[in-house]
Amino acid sequence: MSSLLAVDLGLKTGLALFAGDGRLIWYRSHNYGTTERLKRGVPDILDSIPDLTELVIEGGGNLANVWEKGAQRRGINLTRTSAEEWRLLFLYPREQRSGQDAKKHAGEMARKVIDWANTSRPTALRHDTAEAIMIGLWGLLHHGWLNALPKELQRK
């Protein structure tokens, strides 16, 4: 079995882990506070997922390099995307007029992914975690782990 980890980069990092069948296993957020703490934390996260084969990250720069190095050391495939790229697939243009709007609508869709996966519902869903879920869904489609968006997630 393989799994895919999606990461919304930042010192406040959103994480979402998906199984090979495309189902969301878990999602969370972690506030590292500093780049040094992130550098120490990334190996623990990657090592805690023994069947991790794909890492999908949104963003670039120094924080992306930390994840990239960790993935390379473990032979994990890494794909970078941007908010503009994955949002195009899931959000209407009117839902992306501002970053605030895009985050709100990504959060709404992420809750649908949580329901579809029959994963425990959050009391509060941080925007970085919601975006990690959507980044992961984009990665599943991009890598062919899902052939199409499940009907429960399709917009009417």
C-alpha positions, 0 to 999 in steps of 0.5 A: 500500500502507498500513501500520499502526504500533502503539505501547505508550507509555512511555519504553521504547516497544514498536513493531510495524509491520503491512502492509495485508494484516495481516502483521507486518513488524517489531517492536522496542523502544526505550528513550528514557530521557526525554520530550525524547529521545522527542520527538526520536525520534518524527518519525524513526520516523514519517518512516521509514515512507513508507506509514504511514496508521494509528497505534494507541497504547495509553495517554494523557498527555504521551507520547500527545500527542507521538505524536498531534502527529506523526501530525497533522503527517503526516496519519496517522490515530490511534486510542487504545486501552487495555490493558483494551480490547485484552486483552478481545479476546485474553485470557481473564479468568483470564489477566488476573488481574494485570498480570504474568499479562496480560503473560505471556499477551500475550507468548505470543500475540504469538509466535504472531503472529510465527510466523503472519506468518513474521517472524524470531523473537526470542531474547527478546521484551520485554513492551512489544514483545509488547504493541505486537504485540497492540495492532497486531492489535487495530488491524487488526481494529478498522479492518477490515484483517482481517475476523477473527482468522486461524485460526492465531491463534484460541484453542481 
